[in-house]
């Protein structure tokens, strides 16, 4: 049974895209990580993606084909209806507040349809609107996918690497959102937050 202290600790933690996506993926895993604070396994794919993201952030000469805006890992933090949201845009133009980039690695293919429905972008654009009063229709949004491959050896070691040649395989997807989209996302956050509370109390 969840304790009052555990529930309060979760309530005091801002909601991130990672938390929302884990909730959709597995409510049991969400409960273990965000309510019980159990250590989660970092997969080779996540470790690789984190390392590449850090290199893009700190080394402007790395993969120069990939554009960057003036601020890397830009923090958004807002409150909607008493719910704290937090997010870190991979690359954002703080001069105009109208340019947003998201970087992805992975085996699973990204296409226009997947990018157009990706909630993480809705979340950032919602937070940008609340913070800077910029409508999502006025923001240039692009997702950059760097395809990877997974190789497993007989000793169960896993190696993640880019598909070569790297620059020829990188895909760029422009996408747009509307005010209706981000308002729907705000409603989704409120509904999901209530569902999370109910699940935690009953688990």
DAHU-V890498 format. One line per field, one symbol per residue. ss: DSSP state (~ for helix, > for strand, _ for the rest). psi: psi as a letter, one per 40 degrees, with the letter a starting at -180 (. if undefined). Layout:
BEGIN
ss: ???
psi: ???
END
This chain:
BEGIN
ss: ___~~~~~~~~___>_~~~~~~~~~_~~~~~~~~~________~~~~~~~~~~~~~~~____________>>>>>>>>>>__>>>>>>>>>>______>>>>>>>>_____~~~~~__~~~~~~~~~~~~~~___~~~_>>>>>>>>>>>>>_____>>>>>___~~~~_>>>>>___~~~~~~~~~~~~~~~~~~~~~~~~_
psi: hiiddddddddehihidddddddddhdddddddddefihihhiddddddddddddddegeehgedhiiadhifhhhhihhfehhiiihhdhiheddfehhhhhhiidhhhidddddehdddddddddddddefhiddehhhhhhhghiihhhieeeihhhiihihddeehihhiiiiiddddddddddddddddddddddde.
END
